[in-house]
């Protein structure tokens, strides 16, 4: 029954987007949007499609993970499915309202950082068929925990052994031990093939709404929703030196070459080429992952099942919210919640992805680089872009098209224009464009570029929390995102 309600909203969206009025707001009057209309349009044309998209991405993640754990596929397709799920979650959860706040979904699905020791405890319980997800803490659940499982190495290189822990030996024996450790560091032993693990959980299949969800997903993925179109540019490196010692290769692994920072004494003055700091010791950079072990793979399946259950609960919550919109007072409260949560989501993006990575850098170290969220999977830029896409789409409009009431999503900018606040709407649009520019320039992840993007986000957030909030009669306070 719940899926029928969300399905009706999906079908209405598909029909409405093809028939909505195309209005040039500079030459034609914009429809007058009331507060209840604005809130309904957000719920129906943003959150309902986003939650459906998230459910389907988790479904796809589950299918690829099952094939991997059964020994039929490598971990690489699962990693891509994880990235797709991350993008869907970012678009849904960046501005958390309604059921997302009531259920504290972000804490359940995206608590950062993940705690390796708690994950290892859960893996041990899973290996003994004693896993109870209700007893697993937030720091070992959701997307960050699954990222750790998919990208962490199932072995520890022998070269990491402390010298003091080695037994005393003659000079010749010590030299042999050093040579052996060095060879082991260059060519670590491959993990043994894992046995097939049996699934312990029962998967909840999508009911008859799957057809409508697929149609909605195809539409949602092709709509111009404010993504900043960027490309990861690279710079050619000089040819490798050939003065290496005999018997020793001068070639370096591609991952180390790409991640090596520019030295402070570099006289060529090249800009940093690094997109993210290198993975910490012990992390896998190839096809190996923690899921090579059956217990870890079973725990990963339990994590995805838990994510799916939460996604289904969110879908039910938004269906009920759309079905019972509430009176004028309730809608005004929802507008206040929406604007506060928008500012909170923007501030969370600014602090997590831009400010803290710079503040946490080692002081007085010219080789130090920011440690970014999602760095283990290499999805830092993807995460930033998806979160900003959600914030931008809800804040400013793309193009000149404005939908008739109750036929499509409208932005805060369009709401301002419908109330005659043209100058403020233009100011909001220009601030968003400045964020576009600085976020694109932040791709090298240098401290200077990250701080410039942070300043642009702070300017936009201040504008919304002061001038825009006052124009819309919204009281600003602490949002659910504050302090996380």
Secondary structure as UniProt FT lines:
FT   HELIX           2..19
FT   TURN            25..27
FT   HELIX           35..42
FT   HELIX           43..47
FT   HELIX           48..69
FT   TURN            70..71
FT   HELIX           76..93
FT   HELIX           99..102
FT   TURN            103..104
FT   HELIX           105..109
FT   HELIX           116..127
FT   TURN            128..129
FT   HELIX           133..135
FT   HELIX           138..140
FT   HELIX           142..151
FT   HELIX           158..160
FT   HELIX           163..165
FT   HELIX           171..186
FT   TURN            208..209
FT   HELIX           210..222
FT   TURN            246..247
FT   HELIX           254..259
FT   TURN            264..265
FT   TURN            267..268
FT   TURN            281..282
FT   HELIX           290..292
FT   HELIX           294..323
FT   HELIX           328..350
FT   HELIX           351..355
FT   HELIX           356..359
FT   TURN            363..364
FT   TURN            366..367
FT   TURN            373..378
FT   HELIX           380..395
FT   TURN            405..406
FT   HELIX           412..418
FT   TURN            419..420
FT   HELIX           422..441
FT   HELIX           442..444
FT   HELIX           447..463
FT   HELIX           464..468
FT   HELIX           469..472
FT   TURN            480..483
//
